[in-house]
């Protein structure tokens, strides 16, 4: 039996990785670095403050809009974060804290990124799919 705190921590980890996955989903197709520059609004390009970059919560508090310019933030952002968190919980509940679960978490993250890039752009980037094959 797993303690609730473990499930919550795994979910939070999933939200954080889901947030980074959104960066990958947005930037990889346009050949922009996933590391630099820091998170910014795609419309006005203003930097997103750390308080406005809390996975899932910030989207809700900002009502799905950029604090700076007021443009809509895609619903994809909280969906990817939540989906990643739920998948991480399922993997944890099935496999526990094992090397196997870590491998599945990495693969699940790659699949989520690939799926959403494909959904948005109708491409599957080699930079993600080829390492996943190995």
C-alpha positions in Angstrom: 0.0 0.0 0.0 1.3 3.4 -0.9 1.0 6.4 1.3 -1.0 9.4 0.0 2.0 11.7 0.3 4.0 9.6 -2.2 1.1 9.8 -4.7 0.9 13.6 -4.2 4.7 14.0 -4.7 4.6 11.8 -7.8 1.7 13.9 -9.2 3.6 17.2 -8.5 6.7 15.7 -10.3 4.4 14.9 -13.2 3.0 18.5 -13.2 6.6 19.9 -13.3 7.7 17.6 -16.0 4.4 18.3 -17.9 5.2 22.0 -17.7 8.7 21.4 -19.2 7.0 19.1 -21.8 4.9 22.1 -22.9 8.1 24.0 -23.5 9.4 21.1 -25.7 6.1 20.8 -27.5 6.1 24.5 -28.4 9.8 25.1 -29.1 11.0 21.9 -30.8 9.0 22.4 -34.0 10.2 25.9 -34.4 13.9 24.9 -33.7 14.0 27.1 -30.6 16.2 26.1 -27.6 14.3 24.3 -24.9 16.6 25.8 -22.3 17.0 29.5 -23.3 15.3 31.9 -23.2 13.3 31.5 -20.1 9.6 30.8 -20.4 7.8 33.7 -22.1 4.4 34.5 -23.6 4.3 33.4 -27.3 2.3 36.6 -28.2 4.0 39.5 -26.3 7.3 37.6 -25.6 7.4 38.9 -22.0 9.1 36.7 -19.5 6.8 34.7 -17.3 7.4 35.3 -13.6 8.1 32.3 -11.4 4.8 32.9 -9.6 3.0 32.7 -12.9 4.8 29.5 -13.9 3.4 27.1 -11.3 2.0 24.1 -13.2 -1.8 23.9 -13.4 -2.3 26.4 -10.6 -1.1 29.5 -12.5 -3.4 28.7 -15.4 -6.4 28.6 -13.1 -5.4 31.8 -11.2 -4.6 33.7 -14.4 -7.9 32.4 -15.9 -6.0 31.1 -18.9 -4.5 34.5 -19.9 -1.1 36.1 -20.0 -0.6 38.5 -17.1 1.2 41.0 -19.3 -0.8 41.2 -22.5 -4.0 39.4 -21.6 -3.8 37.0 -24.6 -5.3 33.5 -24.1 -3.1 30.7 -23.0 -3.8 27.5 -24.8 -5.8 24.9 -22.9 -3.1 22.5 -24.0 -0.8 23.7 -21.2 -2.9 22.5 -18.2 -4.0 19.4 -20.1 -0.4 18.3 -20.8 0.5 19.0 -17.1 -2.5 17.2 -15.7 -2.1 14.3 -18.1 1.5 13.9 -17.2 0.8 13.9 -13.5 -1.9 11.3 -13.9 0.2 9.0 -16.0 3.1 9.3 -13.5 0.7 8.3 -10.7 -0.5 5.3 -12.7 3.0 4.1 -13.4 4.0 4.6 -9.7 0.9 2.6 -8.5 1.6 -0.2 -10.9 5.4 -0.5 -10.7 6.3 1.3 -7.4 9.6 3.2 -7.1 11.7 1.0 -9.3 14.1 1.4 -12.2 11.4 0.1 -14.5 9.0 2.8 -13.4 11.7 5.4 -14.1 12.1 4.1 -17.6 8.3 4.1 -18.2 8.1 7.6 -16.9 10.8 8.8 -19.3 9.1 7.0 -22.2 5.7 8.3 -21.3 7.0 11.8 -21.2 8.6 11.4 -24.7 5.3 9.9 -26.0 3.3 12.8 -24.6 5.7 15.3 -26.3 5.6 13.5 -29.6 1.8 13.1 -29.5 1.1 16.8 -28.9 3.7 17.9 -31.4 2.1 15.6 -33.9 -1.4 16.8 -33.0 -0.3 20.5 -33.5 2.1 20.3 -36.4 1.5 16.9 -38.0 5.2 16.0 -37.6 7.1 13.6 -35.4 10.5 15.1 -34.7 13.5 12.9 -35.0 15.2 14.6 -32.1 12.6 12.8 -29.8 11.5 9.7 -31.7 15.0 8.4 -32.7 16.4 8.3 -29.1 13.1 6.7 -28.0 13.7 3.8 -30.5 17.0 3.1 -28.9 
